[in-house]
Amino acid sequence: MAIPPEQEAQILRYFHAERWRVGTIARQLGLHHSTVTRVLSASGVPRNGFLQRPSRLDPYLPFIGQTLEKFPTLTATRLHGMVRERGYQGGVDHFRRLIAEHRPRPKAEAYLRLRTLPAEQMQIDWASFGHLVIGRARRPLMAFVAVLSYSRQIYLRFFLDARMENFLRGHIGACEAWNGLARVALYDNLKSAVLERQGAAIRFNPTLLALAGHYRFEPRPVAVARGNEKGRVERAIRYVRTAFFAGRPFTDLDDLNAQAQAWCTGPAADRLCPEDHTRTVREVFAQEQPLLLPVPANPYPTDERVVAKAVKTPYVRFDLNDYSIPHTHVQRQLTVLADPQQVRILDGAQVLACHSRSYDSGAQIELPGHLADLVQFKRRAAQHRGMDALAHAVPPSQDLLAAAAQRGDNLGSITRQLLSLLERYGAAAMHTAIAEALARGVPHPNAVRLALERQRDLARQPPPVAVPMPDHVRRRDIPVSPARLDAYDQLLEKPDEQS
């Protein structure tokens, strides 16, 4: 806390003239000992120069000093064990506080202000913004942040992971937003940029090198443990956290990115440029933009390419979800090409299916024609399809079907009846009714139907709308007109009677 100058003068007088200890000064003036220590340190008194009472640690200070000089990062706990072996009897908690005063402090390092020419450098990094829940999936929310070092123009885009494909999409998005790129891209030593580093020897990610060759810029990593070299993007990330993301509502990822784009071209561009407080970032960027590297006519391909194995079922697993394929291509190695909106499945050069991409988990994304062809080709697939639909809508139905199978019941008939009840009563009521039937030990649709009727009576609800009768059942009730039999009597008459 701040104290008046008169009290600071009292502290210095009591310490230097009266030779009072820190604790005595703090107690007599009603201050915290840390405040007294701060005032004395600010006046140039070293911490080990404070008057202190004799301590049991004093005989071991030479050994501790030599050890810390050789091993500056040695923990206080390990150091306490070493001095205890040499006769020290004090506790570890008090020892930690004493060692904090004697541990050598690293020398303060001075940094030069780094200046760049227009269109010379851009700094790029990832930033984590928690997680985003989509259906049953909990995906990381990552921000790709790029900033032009001269004008401080920011490009911001959010992704659901930090994979290489999204890293490339972030570069292309910045190129399109700025209508050009700087000549040098500065990175931290993240795996998307640097695969391996031994001193000055750097092995870049080959995909990033291909992107850099396509857009004609130079990728350059900062030195190890030298985050100050890319301080512009670090400050830009802090600015994004406080000025954009904090307290901002959004409905989905597309909505968040639309707001980010409007913010980058609006409030973020209207702030004063840190290098020139007489102009805004927008004005400095207008000066820098014509000097940027031109944009190639063809964008760099960023589709995710995965080799997937289609097993017995007509689905391919990609990014936590299953996508349907024609049943004629099961048990094959297929290729999945995906962008943020679409998933394409190929067999060689032949495109088998195109699906809208899902970021859920455990979802089945299907084209109706795929399963219809399979049902027509193999009628038993209809029964399994019904069981899958029933299991997704009412998970306890799997326990009922398993119990019915143990009794030897017809699972196809039970599945059809349960699906009919599901259509009439809904998933919530079916969930409760199946649980009641299983509790009674009667895994049969009749027990489920009785439970549903009981629920309806207790809730005083009207009967559900009846399901239309199937055609083959309705045809049984068609009235049939009896045929006349006198024509048959004529056949029984004798020839002489006819004459």
Buried (B, 14 or more C-beta within 10 A) or exposed (E): EEBEEEBBEBBBEBBEEEEBBBBBBBEEBEBEBEBBBBBBEEEEBEBEEBEBEEEBBEEBBEBBEEBBEEEEEBEBEEBBEBBBEEEBEBEEEEBBEBBEEEBEEEEEEEEEEEEBEBBBBBBBBBBEBEEBEBEEBEBEBBBBBBBBBBBBBBBBBBBBBBBBBBBBBBBBBBBEBBEBBBBBBBBBBBEBBBEEBEEEEBEBBEBBEEBBEBBEBEBBBBEEEEEEBBBBBBBBBEBBEEEBBEEEEBEEBEEBBEBBBEBBBEEBBEBBBEBBEEBBBBBBBBEBBEBBBEBEEEBBBBBBEBEBEBEEBBBBBBBBBBBBBBBEBBEBEBBBBBBBEEBBBBBEEEEBBEBEBBBBBEBBBBBEEBBEBBBEEEEEBBBBBBBEBBEEBBEBBEBBBEBBEEEEBEBBEBBBBBBEBBEBBBEEBBBBBBBBBBEEEBBBBEBBBBBBBEBBEEEEEEEBEEEEEEEEEEEEEEEEEEEEEEEEEEEEEEEEEEE
